[in-house]
């Protein structure tokens, strides 16, 4: 009985397949064809709406480096006066500045000038209290707070490219010694605790006193960009020759800017010298390198 039922079920399924399959097959084929036809149109629409038309071009980068001799040296200095009363602090500051200016000007060095960065009035920080705060301790029995009037200055000596290295270093040392003897704080202050010392050592340049600069680097900068453009054209020409192509006109040029050649200085309790991004400077007496980069896009000629 069970065998007969199974045979009747198989015959019934076979009969239904013979009846409905011819009717469903055209619908399946039509649906598949619709999907296949619709998909390319959707992709083309996406590409046409979201992407810009392609242009045959070669994009290359060019770099160059030129060297220049420093023409001036800057020595950072700070003059200050401290007292419990603001008026007394200003009097001490003026006396200290007058004494320091007279000493520096008394050297009678040609092409030496003193430039001011401005005067500030602040509450003086006791070194012992600052050290305890750095260690997370509460300072007790502190002396009465004082007022500090200070002025940040820089001593500039120009025309150093016209003298010998020995003569220049003798002059720089004389200016530093004279300024210190007159009460100026030359360069950044000595670290008052281990944390300041550690940060200065990590920076590597936090204790430099003199900075050597190129006063007007316009000529060097123009020459560097000229060489960078020539380097980019050389690379583009090589790629075009390898691809059996003809190099066309320049479509666009992007300036990669001046590459950094040294780290920034970190000073503690001392104004950091203001350095223009376009100027050339170094803490070492010697040729100063200027590195630039450009990205150039060339058209492929038809």
Steps between C-alpha positions, in 0.01 A plus 500: 500500500779741594690426179190573288451839674858603434469410133178705469675806660794482263268476199302801628816716540623402156165589351497844667854570377400416142201734529648810676864498387429608139289786637760621760806472275423811285439707814835396653685574176330841471586597858862394457530699179351809665754487783791451259387788282430736788832452685732650234279807469520554880880468505543740211278753672707478818826547314367787295363686801783450750825503301662782307599439139842340479784704348815349361781638715824415681539615861847513655669660800822695491734585787805719538744611767720808502740628763564853620742664741346673804514879489402582859495354850236557768561466873193483724504701822269589787519794738278507808438647841315345797346654809201464728351823362438559130657846506818367658515220243475752215777713651731198527414396145582845357829516687597151382412581139694829505807327641481215244444728201794720598725195531404352162519833317835566666651214299464721190454202268403590145165364369386405853146596602265419789135429422218476754213249501301696759464545876290277726397518866438167672495343841842354567514126568718382785737224366450280807120528474512418128715194570259372765201553270674299227537215750133518600576629849336789684736788564501631858654804670546680171642854491274787407416506130698746288428691180734463204536757223696358207588571140599245238767621259723367229850620419554488122838505331485530119760456227649187657557350154772760444719403796692188590360234729759572771427873497126441509512257792726739696246778447205280599674385819586861588135605462378208714751566780433874501124447511519256789735722697251786453212292642339366182370145491656371179325205337248275673526456876668196651241227582395530864392135531540158344184523289611817326842349440349182355275694260793712387709190430218334306464811286873513441515874437341660804821649639637679193593864547579617145300446181662554158272623222490597135363855502346500151454153354298607195777422251569158654131416510449591132798288401367205703158511331666535160698183562192319635304581184789377287512178702125446449529557125789253478295232675194564284709484181646166609153353564370632168791344309448165672132507406568615143307820570554867423513744790268800471443821693483538878144461631556579868774560757466443875754640743612242753655775709825529688606181671602536866870464568498522882275463802335783685659620819329467837576758765383505860400834650662676206335638185572279202650691201243573232598315185340562165408185308676645194828593664816293495666447837721254682656464842825390335743738332529370145313474173122493547303262278171591333290208371185550292263272310244548224239276335456563128238355264588486128254448217562212260511648150281336238 
